Amino acid sequence: MTTLKRRLNITMTPEVEKLVSHMAKRDNVPQATKISQLLRISLMLEEDRAFSILGDQRFNEKTKKLSHKEVWG
C-alpha cells in the first residue's frame, strides 16, 4: 500500500528513543506519529523565533513608527 506521506529513517540515541517511546505510549499513538507531532511543534517554535528576530530588527530601525491608531483606525 502506498502513502502520500514521505518516509524518513532517523537514528535516535537510546535516551531519546526511550522518551519518544514513553510519550507515544502515554498518548496512545505510534512512535512515528509522536515524532511527527514533535517535529511540527519544533518547526512552529523556530518560526516564532525567526519572527521575533525580524520584529526586533524592525523595532530597532531608525524609521518613523506608526501608532496603533494610525494603523488600525
N, C-alpha and C positions, 0 to 999 in steps of 0.2 A: 504494500500500500504506500503510495507516495504522499508527501506532505508539502504544504506551501511554505512551511517554516524551514529556515536554514538550520542545519545541524552543525554543531561545533564541538570538537573534542577539546577538553581542558584538563590540565593537571592541577590537582589541589594538594596542598600539604595535608598531612594527617589531621592536624588541628582544624584546618578549615573544613575538611570533609566531615569531621565529627560535628562541627557546629551546623553545617548545612543539613546534615542528616537529622540532627535533633530538631531543627526548625521545620524541616519538611514533615517529619513525623508529627510534631506538635500541631501543624496546620493541615495535616492530612492531605498533602499534595506530593507528587513525585519530586525528587531532588532537582530534576531539570526545570520543573516549573518554579520551584523556590529560587533557584539560581537566576532564572529569567526575571522574576519579580525583583530580586535584589539588584540586578543589573539595571533594570528600569528605574528604580529609586536612585541608584548611584548616578545615572545619567541626568536625572532631574536635578540632583544636587549640584552636579557640575555645571548645568545650565544656569542655575541660580547664582552660582559663584561667578560665572562669566558676566551675567547681567549686573551683578553687584560691582564688579571691577569696572565695567563700562559706565555705570551710574556714577561711581566715584570719580572717574576721569572727567565726565561731563560736568559734575558738580564743581570740580576744581578749575575748569576753564574760565578764563577771564573774559567772558562774553556777557551780554545783557541777559538777565534772568527774567522770566515771566512769572507773574504771581498766579496763584491758583485761580483767582477771579478772572484774570486776563485769558487764561487758557480755557476754563470751564464755564465762564459767564457768571 
